[in-house]
Amino acid sequence: MADATAAPGFEVDIKPLFREKDKRAMDSWFDLWSYGDVKENAEAILERLEEGDMPCDGAWMDERLELFRSWMTAGMAP
């Protein structure tokens, strides 16, 4: 996050969390690089991330989960 006092934004903070292979794995359901798709599916994405089912090659570190949660809590800015 560029500014520690600013709320996380999708383009700067969230989109970079998803790798090309994560995007390809989820393309048949939604686009992880699309703000609208991720915003619309944020609850389901967070659930999968918390369960460790996503990404499919290993769970996210706590810092990444917290950033995604913070983005949701702050209103899911673009």
PyMOL commands that set and color helices and strands:
alter all, ss='L'
color gray80, all
select helices_A, chain A and resi 10-17+20-26+35-40+42-51+62-73
alter helices_A, ss='H'
color red, helices_A
deselect
rebuild
show_as cartoon
